[in-house]
Every structure is written in structure tokens, then in C-alpha cells.
């Protein structure tokens, strides 16, 4: 990490003024592949650069300081590896104090300071800009935000004080809470400008030149920078209430960081700067040694590493994929077709048994292309080309020239095997054939094939465009080339692939179903539905159990339960209440506001016993069941280690980072040792 300092004469303004000389600091990681981060070395370099800049102000008449980034990155924030190594409260407090001491020098420089945000600005990177007097941003920037609450921290280097005072509490709550807890959603450059975080927006081609010209006009008094009036009490109250509602909905009180962030935002209205920065230091000290942060950083690192380089991919050349076939044209198949078309930008062919279904599927894909165009994610030329590249047919011979063909037909073994029998002789010998089955045996499916070596499981999660996980399922017959092709396709689809051995329901559905099985057992025993729903709040899941069941579909849940009960009758059951729910059409049982009052034919849908459990008992049963099933998954070699399980649950079902996926949480509550006598992680 290096911070370069150079002086430059600002351009003459339109009014004819020579604004003077600026000392420009450039944050440079020294490697285009790695962003500049504010660990101890980065902060030390920045501190030394500010010493140089302030000397230039004193001795050489420099009239302003500027800071920008290199390699299309401004600053990625704190060094998370360094944060993860913090061992005690005082070391954690020292990190907060050092960041405050260095970054506030931009506010205390004695001359105007300018942040020229040329790229990614997360956490401490955005806070660096907030400490400056003025900010410009490039229109090409993607990735401006305060993700700390997502990881288990607070924006503790001035973010909770400076942002609400600059852009207002609404913007601060959106950036630090709503966006952070929405899987670290970020702002673009134009959005940051619109929100009042940046004072000026310039095109990327000559961003720095335009920023320097603008800075000169500000210094010359020719450009007046307008800021919003301070928010009134009602605005503060409403924004904070909205933030607390979001935190409750996302983490259910199970993680301290969002609430600590909200407390700091609330205090920012009346605190002076020094008092507030001391409060941020204390929050960082407390959270820096919390188990939730350790788990969050562990999971975040896993997700990043698996996204860059998945484990288990064979080291052979994959087949080149220049066309894709999708067997089926239902909702899941149509989502897959749209994803393949958008990401691979190759011809895609859908087939189904009726022209009506084919037409509907192709229409879904073309509407999806139109939606991408409307959102500005593709150009009009690309939209036209993609729309022309999707086609459909009732004749599977239309797939004859496809390089990669995936079936997504009805989830029944006999149906899938019939499709494969018909399909195999029509395809090229080097085509890779895949199944999107969620729970059926890929080995049994492949038993009807003459060439099972080219067959692979390729299990996506719904909604396909949102959830980034693909379970890549290898049978004993699958060859390395087919497997490597599946991994290569997954990477181009911008999915994270995890290698799993063929086993009933693979990883995510097997573990999630074991959890839901315990939940249904509690209802069967007579536990009130509302108690069951909130018994798992500590896990911070994105949906309560029966809301998730309604979202996935009770019929789908029943099918997976039946599959697993047949495979593991000692542990999985098929509840009569679950069957009744499906037979009744799967009515919604619970909303975010509470249970739905069922009437008419649905009244008394669930029938419970006379031995209800407490919420604590339900939670403990779920903890123990999860620890037991995950240990079995690992002992059976379905995946290589607990890290694979955690990545699968974070990316496949939205398990929060603060539980580490699941295994760090289970270690923390002692479930593994209770059930199996072993922890999942040592230390």
C-alpha cells in the first residue's frame, strides 16, 4: 500500500482566476488486482502522506488537498484480514482510534479538502471521502456503501456521524442499514450524487481532469456548493424507526451490529464530533471481539474465495459452450434459459411437450431481456441480439447442435429418465448433459444413459437470478471434462459452484429439510404456530419457517421430505400436517404481521397433540438436528468440509454472515459437542 503525493496547479477557471496549487494524494495498492485497504500499513502510509501535504500547505502555499484512488478503485475500506486477527478489547479500540485520528486530518487540514471518488468506496473508503470538505464521483462507479452492519461492525471511522449530517438521516439509514442488510447492496456514482453524498458527478473518461477544474471553481468562489438543510426531529424519528423495522425483519434481534449502528445514528443528531467519535471507538471495541463478527468475517472470506476459485474443479480444459439447450419451458426452465442467454450470450433453445408451453417460455425470456434493457443492464443492440437468439420447439431434435443441455422437467424420476432416454441419441457425442434436480439421485437418473460420463447435476436455487449458488453434483461415472465444463459454465453465469457428491437432496435441501422437519414436529406436538415461527429468530434467517415453506411451495417441501424420509427413515418424517397443507392448496399461514386466520375449509388445518414445546426447546432441537445432519453429510463425504456447508447455506438459502453460515454458530452454542462430541472448527 502506497499513498503518492504530488502537487499540481489547478486550471484557470472560466472567470479567469488561477485557483492555486493542490496537493493530490493517490491511494495505490501497487497491484491492479487488489484494492487499497486501510489496515495499519495503509493508514500509516496515509498518515505520512498527510504529513507531507500539510508541510506543503505551511511552506509552499498549497491551497487545497485532494485524494483519489488508482486502478479504478478509490478505497475498499478496512483491511478485513487484520480485523479478523484482533484478539482483545483494547486492540479493537485502538483500531477505531487510529482510523479516526488519521481520517479526521482531512477535516482539520486548515485548507479545503476534496475527495475525487474514481471507483469502489466501501466502509472506511467512503468515510475517507466523508471527512473531506467536498466530494466528486465518477458516473462509472459501482460500489459505494457502508457494509459494516452486514459483516458485524459499525461504520466506526466517522460514518455514523458524518453521513446523516451531510445527506440526512434517511440516506444514512438507507446506506448503513437497509443496503447493508440487503446482502451489502451498494450505490452507484449517480445514485450517490442524487442522494447528496457527492457534490458533483462527472463522466469517467476525463473524471480527474473535470474534478480538478470543478475544484478550482469552488476555490475561486465561482461554484457554490449547496447542502441540504438539517433534518427536523420528525424526519430523524421516522428514519430511525424505519431502520429498526428493517433490522428486526432481517436479523430479528439476533445480531448486535445493526442496532449498535442505529444507536450511533440516533446519537449523531445531538453529539459533538469528539463525543461521537469516542462512542464509535467504543462500539468498534465491543464488536471487534464479538463472536458474530468473527463468524461474519469467516463467512465473508469464504464467499469471496469460493467466488474467485471454487474448490473441486478438475484441472482439465472444459468444452467450449457456444449454444445451450433447456428441456422444459416452465418457470424454473424459463429462468434458466434467461440466465444462460444473458450471461453466456449464446443461442438458447427451449423445448417442451406443447407449443403453448414453448411459446410461453420463450415469451418469458424475451420479456426478461426487455426488463434488463429497461434497467440499463444491457444496450438496445444487445437486447435485440439476445431476443433473436432465443427460440423454442416441441421437437427435441432442435437441441441436436447444442454444446450444453440441461433438463428442468417435472421432479419425478420416471419423467426425467424418459426425457434422458429420448434426448441422448439426438445430441452430439461431445455435448454435456445436465440435470437441475433438487433432490433426486443423479446416479439413478444416469442409469438409462449409454454415456453417463457426460452427465452432471447442476442444481440452481430459486429465484435463479438472485441466489448465487449452484450445487455441481458428480456421480461415480461423471468424467473430468463434463465436470470442468459445468464449473466453467457456472463461473460465466456469475454463480458460485460447490462440488457435492451424489446423495439424497445434496447439501442445502438435505440440511434445510432436517431443520424444517423439527419445526413441523413441534407443530405436530401442539406447539402454537407463532411460537414455532419465532423459535428460530436467533438464527437470523431471511424468512420464518412457514413463510419460507409457502415461498418455496408446500408441494415442493413435501416432495423433498418424501425423498429424504425414504432415504433416511430414522431421521426424516412426512408429517400428516404437511400433507394436509399441500392437499388444501398450500394456503399462506403466516405473514410478517403474524398468523393468518384460516376460515372455511382451511379452518383447523393443522392438528396438534397435547405436548407443546417451548420456543427454547424448539430451538435446541433444531440446533441438535442441524449439528447431527451436517456431521453425517461430512462423514459421508458429500462435501469436503464444513466450509462447503457454510458457503452453500449462505448462498443457497440466505443464511446470515453473523452465524458464519451455520457451523460456527453451532460450535458457539455447543450443539456439535452435545450431539456428536465434536466441534466443526477447532479454536
C-alpha positions in Angstrom: 0.0 0.0 0.0 1.4 3.4 -1.0 0.0 6.9 -0.9 1.6 9.1 -3.6 1.7 12.9 -3.1 2.2 15.3 -5.9 1.5 19.0 -6.4 -0.3 20.4 -9.4 -1.5 23.8 -10.5 -5.3 23.9 -10.7 -6.6 25.0 -14.2 -7.6 28.6 -14.7 -11.3 29.0 -14.1 -13.9 30.2 -16.6 -13.8 33.5 -14.7 -10.1 33.9 -15.3 -8.9 33.1 -11.8 -5.8 31.0 -11.1 -7.0 28.9 -8.0 -3.5 27.9 -6.9 -1.8 24.6 -6.2 -3.3 21.4 -4.8 -1.5 18.6 -3.1 -3.1 15.4 -4.6 -2.9 12.2 -2.6 -3.4 8.9 -4.6 -4.3 5.7 -2.8 -2.4 3.0 -4.6 -2.3 -0.7 -3.6 0.5 -1.3 -6.0 -1.4 -4.2 -7.7 -4.3 -3.6 -10.1 -5.8 -6.9 -8.9 -6.0 -5.8 -5.2 -7.8 -2.7 -3.8 -6.3 -0.2 -1.5 -7.3 -1.0 2.1 -6.9 0.8 5.4 -5.1 -1.7 7.6 -2.2 -0.5 9.8 0.2 -0.2 6.8 -2.4 1.7 4.7 -3.3 4.1 7.5 0.3 4.6 8.3 1.1 5.5 4.6 -1.9 7.8 4.5 -0.8 9.4 7.8 2.7 10.0 6.4 1.3 11.4 3.2 -0.8 13.9 5.1 2.3 15.0 7.0 3.8 15.8 3.6 0.7 17.5 2.4 0.4 19.7 5.5 4.0 20.7 5.2 3.3 21.8 1.6 0.4 23.9 2.9 2.6 25.5 5.5 5.7 26.0 3.4 4.8 26.1 -0.2 1.4 27.8 -0.2 -0.7 24.8 -1.3 -4.3 26.0 -1.1 -6.2 22.6 -1.1 -5.7 18.9 -0.6 -7.2 16.2 -2.8 -7.5 12.4 -2.5 -8.3 9.9 -5.2 -7.6 6.2 -6.0 -5.7 4.2 -8.5 -6.7 1.4 -10.8 -10.4 2.4 -10.9 -10.7 1.9 -7.1 -10.9 4.7 -4.5 -10.6 2.7 -1.3 -12.1 -0.7 -0.2 -12.2 0.3 3.5 -10.7 -1.5 6.4 -8.3 -4.5 6.0 -10.7 -7.3 7.0 -7.9 -9.8 7.5 -6.4 -7.5 10.0 -9.7 -7.0 11.7 -10.2 -10.8 11.9 -6.9 -11.1 13.8 -7.9 -8.8 16.6 -7.7 -10.7 19.8 -8.7 -8.3 22.7 -10.8 -5.3 23.5 -8.0 -2.8 23.7 -6.6 -3.8 20.3 -10.0 -3.4 18.9 -10.4 0.0 20.4 -7.0 1.0 19.1 -8.2 0.2 15.5 -11.1 2.6 15.9 -8.9 5.4 17.4 -6.2 5.1 14.7 -8.8 5.3 11.9 -10.4 8.4 13.5 -7.0 10.1 14.1 -5.9 9.7 10.5 -9.1 10.3 8.6 -10.1 13.4 10.6 -7.0 15.1 9.4 -8.8 15.7 6.1 -11.4 17.8 8.1 -8.7 19.5 10.2 -6.2 20.3 7.4 -6.7 24.0 7.6 -7.5 24.2 3.8 -10.4 22.8 1.8 -10.1 19.1 1.0 -11.6 17.3 -1.9 -12.3 13.6 -2.4 -12.3 12.5 -6.1 -14.1 9.2 -5.9 -13.0 7.3 -9.0 -14.1 3.8 -8.1 -15.1 1.4 -5.3 -15.6 3.2 -2.0 -16.7 1.0 0.8 -16.7 1.4 4.6 -13.6 3.3 5.6 -13.2 4.3 1.9 -16.5 6.1 1.9 -15.7 7.5 5.4 -12.4 8.9 4.0 -14.4 10.9 1.4 -16.9 12.0 4.1 -14.2 13.6 6.2 -13.3 15.8 3.2 -14.9 19.2 2.6 -16.1 18.3 -0.9 -16.7 15.2 -3.0 -16.9 14.4 -6.7 -17.8 11.0 -8.1 -17.4 9.2 -11.4 -20.5 8.1 -13.2 -19.0 4.7 -13.8 -18.5 3.9 -10.1 -20.3 0.8 -8.8 -19.9 0.1 -5.1 -20.4 2.9 -2.7 -21.6 1.9 0.7 -21.2 1.2 4.4 -21.3 -2.6 4.7 -20.2 -2.8 8.3 -23.5 -3.9 9.8 -23.6 -6.7 7.2 -20.3 -8.0 8.5 -20.9 -7.4 12.2 -19.4 -4.0 12.8 -20.5 -0.3 12.7 -19.3 2.4 10.3 -16.9 3.4 13.1 -14.5 5.9 11.5 -16.9 8.7 11.3 -19.6 7.2 9.1 -22.5 7.3 11.6 -21.8 11.0 12.4 -20.8 12.5 9.1 -23.2 10.8 6.7 -26.5 11.8 8.4 -25.2 15.3 8.9 -24.2 15.6 5.3 -27.1 13.8 3.4 -29.7 13.4 6.2 -30.8 10.5 8.4 -32.9 9.0 5.6 -29.9 8.5 3.4 -27.8 7.3 6.3 -30.3 4.7 7.3 -30.6 3.5 3.7 -26.9 3.2 3.2 -25.8 1.9 6.7 -28.8 -0.4 7.5 -31.2 -1.1 4.5 -28.5 -1.6 1.9 -26.0 -3.2 4.2 -28.5 -5.8 5.4 -29.7 -6.4 1.9 -26.6 -8.5 1.3 -24.4 -5.4 1.1 -26.3 -3.6 -1.7 -24.3 -0.5 -2.8 -24.9 2.8 -4.6 -23.6 3.8 -8.0 -21.9 7.1 -8.6 -25.1 8.7 -10.0 -27.1 7.4 -7.0 -24.5 8.8 -4.5 -24.8 12.2 -6.3 -28.6 12.1 -6.2 -28.5 11.2 -2.5 -26.4 14.2 -1.7 -23.3 12.2 -0.8 -21.3 13.7 -3.7 -21.3 17.3 -4.7 -20.6 16.8 -8.4 -20.8 13.9 -10.9 -18.5 13.6 -13.9 -18.0 11.2 -16.8 -15.3 8.6 -16.3 -13.3 9.4 -19.4 -11.9 12.6 -18.0 -13.1 12.3 -14.5 -10.0 13.6 -12.7 -9.5 16.5 -15.1 -13.1 17.6 -14.7 -12.9 17.1 -10.9 -9.8 19.4 -10.8 -11.5 22.0 -12.9 -14.5 21.9 -10.7 -12.4 22.1 -7.5 -10.7 25.2 -8.9 -14.1 26.9 -9.5 -15.1 26.1 -5.9 -11.9 27.6 -4.5 -12.3 30.7 -6.7 -15.9 31.1 -5.4 -17.4 30.6 -8.9 -19.2 27.4 -7.9 -21.4 27.4 -4.9 -21.9 24.0 -3.3 -25.4 23.7 -1.8 -26.2 21.4 1.0 -29.5 20.2 2.4 -30.9 21.9 5.4 -30.5 19.9 8.7 -33.4 17.4 9.1 -36.1 18.1 11.6 -36.9 15.9 14.6 -39.8 14.1 12.7 -37.5 13.1 9.9 -34.9 11.8 12.3 -37.6 9.8 14.2 -39.2 8.3 11.1 -35.8 7.3 9.5 -34.6 5.6 12.7 -37.9 3.8 13.2 -37.7 2.6 9.6 -34.1 1.4 10.2 -35.1 -0.5 13.3 -38.0 -2.2 11.5 -35.6 -3.3 8.8 -33.1 -4.6 11.3 -35.9 -6.5 13.1 -37.1 -8.0 9.8 -33.6 -9.0 8.7 -31.9 -10.2 11.9 -34.7 -10.5 14.4 -32.6 -9.0 17.2 -30.0 -11.8 16.8 -27.0 -9.7 15.8 -25.9 -6.6 17.7 -24.2 -4.6 14.9 -27.3 -3.2 13.1 -28.8 -2.0 16.4 -25.5 -0.5 17.6 -25.3 1.3 14.2 -28.8 2.7 14.7 -28.0 3.8 18.3 -25.0 5.7 16.9 -27.0 7.3 14.1 -29.6 8.4 16.6 -26.9 9.9 18.8 -25.4 11.8 15.8 -28.2 14.3 15.9 -27.1 15.9 19.2 -23.5 14.7 19.8 -20.5 16.9 19.1 -17.8 15.3 16.9 -15.3 14.3 19.6 -18.0 12.7 21.8 -19.4 10.8 18.9 -16.1 9.5 17.6 -15.4 8.2 21.1 -18.7 6.4 21.0 -17.8 4.9 17.7 -14.4 3.8 19.2 -16.3 2.0 22.0 -18.7 0.3 19.6 -15.8 -0.9 17.5 -14.0 -2.1 20.6 -17.1 -4.1 21.7 -18.0 -5.6 18.3 -14.4 -6.2 17.2 -14.1 -9.1 19.6 -17.7 -10.4 19.3 -18.4 -14.0 18.0 -20.8 -12.5 15.5 -18.1 -10.5 13.8 -15.7 -13.5 13.8 -18.3 -15.6 12.2 -19.2 -12.8 9.7 -15.7 -12.3 8.6 -15.2 -16.1 8.3 -18.2 -16.4 6.1 -17.4 -13.3 4.1 -13.9 -14.6 3.3 -15.3 -18.0 2.3 -17.9 -16.5 -0.1 -15.2 -14.3 -1.7 -12.7 -17.1 -2.0 -15.2 -19.6 -3.4 -16.5 -17.0 -5.8 -13.0 -16.4 -7.2 -11.9 -20.0 -7.3 -14.3 -22.8 -6.4 -12.9 -25.9 -4.8 -13.1 -29.3 -6.6 -13.0 -28.1 -10.2 -10.9 -30.6 -12.3 -7.7 -29.2 -13.8 -8.6 -30.1 -17.4 -9.9 -27.9 -20.2 -13.7 -27.6 -20.3 -15.6 -28.0 -23.5 -16.4 -24.7 -25.3 -20.1 -23.8 -25.0 -21.5 -21.9 -27.9 -25.1 -22.9 -27.6 -27.4 -24.1 -24.8 -30.5 -26.3 -24.8 -33.1 -26.2 -22.0 -35.5 -29.1 -21.8 -38.7 -27.8 -20.3 -40.3 -24.4 -20.6 -41.9 -24.0 -17.1 -41.0 -21.2 -14.7 -37.7 -22.7 -13.5 -36.7 -23.8 -17.0 -37.5 -20.3 -18.4 -35.5 -18.6 -15.6 -32.5 -20.9 -16.5 -32.9 -20.0 -20.2 -32.9 -16.3 -19.4 -29.8 -16.6 -17.2 -27.9 -18.6 -19.9 -28.9 -16.2 -22.6 -27.9 -13.1 -20.6 -24.6 -14.3 -19.2 -23.3 -16.5 -21.9 -24.8 -14.5 -24.8 -25.1 -17.6 -27.0 -28.1 -19.1 -28.7 -30.6 -20.8 -26.3 -33.3 -23.3 -27.4 -36.2 -24.3 -25.1 -38.2 -27.5 -25.8 -41.4 -28.7 -24.2 -44.3 -31.0 -25.0 -46.7 -28.4 -26.1 -46.4 -25.4 -28.4 -48.3 -23.3 -25.9 -45.8 -24.0 -23.2 -42.9 -23.3 -25.5 -44.4 -20.0 -26.6 -44.9 -19.0 -23.0 -41.4 -19.9 -22.0 -39.8 -18.0 -25.0 -42.1 -15.1 -24.1 -40.8 -15.1 -20.5 -37.2 -15.0 -21.7 -37.8 -12.2 -24.2 -39.7 -10.2 -21.5 -36.7 -10.7 -19.2 -34.4 -9.3 -21.9 -36.7 -6.3 -22.2 -36.6 -5.8 -18.4 -32.8 -5.9 -18.5 -32.8 -3.2 -21.2 -35.2 -1.1 -19.1 -32.9 -1.3 -16.1 -30.0 -0.2 -18.2 -28.1 -3.5 -17.7 -27.8 -4.2 -21.4 -27.8 -2.0 -24.5 -30.6 -1.9 -27.1 -28.3 -3.6 -29.6 -27.6 -6.4 -27.1 -31.3 -6.7 -26.3 -32.2 -7.1 -30.0 -29.5 -9.7 -30.4 -30.4 -11.7 -27.3 -34.1 -11.7 -28.2 -33.3 -13.0 -31.6 -31.0 -15.7 -30.0 -33.7 -17.5 -28.0 -36.0 -20.0 -29.8 -38.3 -22.9 -28.9 -39.6 -26.1 -30.3 -41.7 -29.1 -29.4 -39.2 -31.3 -31.2 -36.1 -32.2 -29.2 -34.1 -32.5 -32.4 -33.8 -28.7 -32.1 -31.2 -29.4 -29.4 -29.0 -31.6 -31.7 -26.3 -29.0 -32.1 -26.2 -27.7 -28.5 -23.0 -27.9 -26.6 -24.6 -27.9 -23.1 -28.2 -29.2 -22.5 -29.9 -29.0 -19.1 -33.2 -30.7 -18.2 -35.6 -28.9 -15.9 -38.8 -31.0 -16.2 -41.1 -32.3 -13.6 -39.3 -33.6 -10.5 -40.1 -37.2 -10.8 -37.5 -39.9 -11.6 -39.5 -41.8 -14.3 -40.3 -38.5 -16.1 -36.7 -37.4 -16.1 -35.4 -40.8 -17.2 -37.9 -40.9 -20.1 -36.6 -37.5 -21.2 -33.0 -38.6 -21.0 -33.6 -41.8 -23.0 -35.2 -39.7 -25.7 -32.7 -37.0 -25.6 -29.3 -38.8 -25.6 -29.4 -40.2 -29.2 -30.3 -36.8 -30.5 -27.3 -34.9 -29.1 -23.7 -34.6 -30.3 -21.3 -37.1 -28.7 -19.3 -34.3 -27.1 -22.4 -32.4 -25.6 -22.5 -32.1 -21.8 -25.9 -33.2 -20.4 -27.0 -31.8 -17.0 -30.0 -32.0 -14.6 -31.4 -29.4 -12.4 -32.9 -31.9 -10.0 -33.2 -30.6 -6.4 -33.2 -33.9 -4.6 -33.4 -37.0 -6.9 -30.4 -39.3 -7.4 -28.3 -38.2 -10.3 -26.8 -41.7 -10.4 -30.1 -43.4 -10.8 -31.1 -40.8 -13.4 -28.0 -41.5 -15.4 -28.5 -45.3 -15.3 -30.6 -45.0 -18.5 -27.8 -43.3 -20.5 -25.4 -45.0 -22.8 -22.8 -42.4 -21.9 -23.3 -41.4 -18.2 -19.8 -39.9 -18.1 -21.0 -36.7 -19.7 -23.9 -36.3 -17.2 -23.7 -33.9 -14.3 -26.0 -32.4 -11.7 -26.3 -28.7 -12.0 -28.7 -27.6 -9.2 -29.8 -23.9 -9.1 -31.8 -22.2 -6.4 -35.0 -20.2 -6.8 -35.1 -17.4 -7.7 -32.4 -18.2 -10.2 -31.4 -14.7 -10.9 -30.9 -13.8 -7.3 -29.4 -16.8 -5.4 -25.8 -17.3 -6.4 -25.3 -20.9 -5.5 -25.1 -23.9 -7.9 -24.5 -27.4 -6.4 -22.4 -29.3 -9.0 -23.2 -32.9 -8.5 -20.7 -35.6 -9.6 -21.6 -39.2 -9.9 -19.0 -42.0 -10.0 -19.4 -42.1 -13.8 -19.1 -38.3 -14.4 -15.8 -37.5 -16.2 -13.5 -34.6 -15.6 -14.3 -32.8 -18.8 -18.0 -32.8 -18.1 -17.4 -31.6 -14.6 -14.9 -28.9 -15.7 -17.4 -27.7 -18.2 -20.1 -27.4 -15.5 -17.8 -25.3 -13.4 -16.7 -23.1 -16.3 -20.3 -22.5 -17.3 -21.2 -21.7 -13.7 -18.4 -19.1 -13.5 -19.6 -17.4 -16.7 -23.1 -17.4 -15.2 -21.6 -15.5 -12.2 -22.6 -18.3 -9.9 -20.6 -19.8 -7.1 -20.2 -23.5 -7.7 -19.7 -26.1 -4.9 -18.8 -29.7 -5.7 -21.1 -32.2 -4.0 -21.2 -36.0 -4.2 -24.5 -37.5 -5.4 -26.6 -38.1 -2.3 -30.3 -37.6 -1.4 -31.1 -33.8 -1.6 -27.4 -33.0 -1.8 -26.5 -30.3 0.8 -28.8 -27.3 1.1 -32.1 -29.2 0.7 -31.0 -32.0 3.0 -29.9 -29.7 5.8 -32.8 -27.3 5.4 -35.3 -30.1 5.4 -33.9 -31.6 8.5 -34.4 -28.2 10.2 -38.0 -27.9 8.8 -38.7 -31.5 9.9 -38.0 -30.4 13.5 -40.2 -27.4 13.1 -43.1 -29.5 11.8 -42.7 -32.0 14.6 -43.1 -29.1 17.1 -46.4 -28.2 15.4 -47.4 -31.8 15.4 -46.8 -31.9 19.2 -49.2 -29.0 19.7 -46.8 -26.0 19.8 -48.6 -22.8 18.7 -47.7 -21.8 15.2 -46.5 -18.3 16.3 -44.1 -19.8 18.9 -42.7 -22.2 16.3 -42.3 -19.4 13.8 -40.2 -17.3 16.2 -38.3 -20.1 17.9 -35.6 -19.7 15.2 -35.2 -15.9 15.4 -31.7 -16.4 16.9 -30.6 -17.9 13.5 -31.4 -14.7 11.7 -32.9 -16.5 8.7 -34.4 -14.3 6.0 -37.8 -15.9 6.5 -39.5 -17.7 9.3 -40.0 -21.4 8.7 -43.6 -21.5 7.4 -43.2 -18.2 5.4 -40.3 -19.9 3.7 -42.4 -23.1 3.2 -45.1 -21.0 1.5 -42.5 -19.2 -0.7 -40.8 -22.5 -1.8 -44.1 -24.2 -2.2 -45.6 -26.8 0.3 -45.8 -29.4 -2.6 -42.0 -29.0 -3.2 -41.3 -29.2 0.5 -43.4 -32.4 0.7 -41.6 -34.0 -2.2 -38.2 -33.3 -0.6 -39.5 -34.7 2.7 -40.7 -37.8 1.0 -37.4 -38.3 -0.8 -35.4 -37.9 2.4 -37.8 -40.0 4.5 -37.3 -42.8 2.0 -33.5 -42.5 2.2 -33.2 -41.9 5.9 -36.4 -43.1 7.7 -34.6 -43.0 11.0 -34.4 -39.2 10.9 -36.8 -37.7 8.4 -40.6 -38.0 8.6 -43.5 -36.9 6.5 -46.0 -35.1 8.7 -49.7 -35.5 8.2 -49.9 -31.8 8.8 -47.6 -31.1 5.9 -49.7 -33.4 3.7 -52.9 -31.6 4.7 -51.3 -28.3 3.9 -50.5 -29.5 0.4 -53.9 -31.0 -0.1 -55.5 -27.7 0.9 -53.6 -26.0 -1.8 -50.8 -24.6 0.3 -52.6 -21.5 1.8 -50.5 -18.8 3.4 -50.3 -19.5 7.1 -48.1 -16.6 8.3 -47.3 -13.1 7.1 -44.7 -10.7 8.5 -47.6 -9.3 10.7 -48.4 -12.7 12.2 -50.5 -15.9 11.6 -53.3 -15.8 9.0 -56.8 -16.6 10.3 -57.8 -19.6 8.3 -61.5 -20.0 7.7 -63.9 -22.3 5.9 -62.3 -25.5 4.6 -58.9 -24.4 5.9 -60.0 -23.9 9.5 -58.3 -26.3 11.8 -55.9 -27.3 9.0 -53.1 -28.3 11.4 -53.9 -30.8 14.1 -51.5 -30.8 17.1 -51.0 -33.0 20.1 -51.1 -32.1 23.8 -47.4 -31.8 24.4 -46.4 -28.4 23.2 -42.7 -27.3 23.3 -41.3 -24.0 24.4 -39.5 -21.8 21.9 -36.3 -22.6 23.6 -36.9 -26.4 23.3 -37.7 -26.0 19.6 -34.5 -24.0 19.0 -32.4 -26.6 20.9 -34.0 -29.4 18.9 -33.2 -27.6 15.6 -29.6 -26.9 16.7 -29.0 -30.5 17.6 -30.7 -31.8 14.4 -28.6 -29.5 12.3 -25.4 -30.5 14.1 -26.2 -34.1 13.6 -27.1 -33.9 9.9 -24.2 -31.7 9.0 -21.8 -34.2 10.7 -23.4 -37.0 8.7 -23.0 -35.0 5.5 -19.3 -34.5 6.2 -18.7 -38.1 7.3 -20.4 -39.4 4.2 -18.1 -37.2 2.1 -21.0 -35.3 0.4 -18.8 -32.2 0.6 -15.1 -31.8 1.6 -15.6 -29.8 4.8 -17.7 -27.6 7.0 -16.7 -24.6 4.9 -18.5 -26.1 1.9 -21.7 -26.4 4.0 -21.5 -22.8 5.2 -21.0 -21.4 1.7 -24.0 -23.5 0.5 -26.3 -22.2 3.2 -25.2 -18.5 2.9 -25.5 -18.5 -0.9 -28.3 -21.0 -1.4 -30.8 -20.1 1.4 -29.6 -16.7 2.6 -28.2 -17.8 6.0 -26.7 -14.6 7.5 -23.0 -14.0 7.8 -23.2 -13.4 11.5 -23.8 -17.1 12.1 -20.9 -17.9 9.8 -23.4 -19.8 7.6 -24.2 -22.3 10.3 -21.2 -24.3 11.7 -19.6 -21.5 13.7 -22.9 -20.8 15.3 -23.4 -24.5 16.1 -19.9 -24.6 17.7 -20.7 -21.4 19.7 -23.9 -22.9 21.2 -22.3 -26.3 21.8 -24.6 -28.3 19.5 -21.9 -30.3 17.9 -20.4 -31.4 21.1 -23.8 -32.2 22.6 -24.8 -34.4 19.7 -21.5 -35.8 18.2 -18.9 -35.0 20.8 -17.0 -32.9 18.3 -16.8 -29.3 17.1 -16.8 -28.4 13.5 -13.9 -25.9 13.9 -11.0 -26.0 16.3 -10.2 -22.9 18.3 
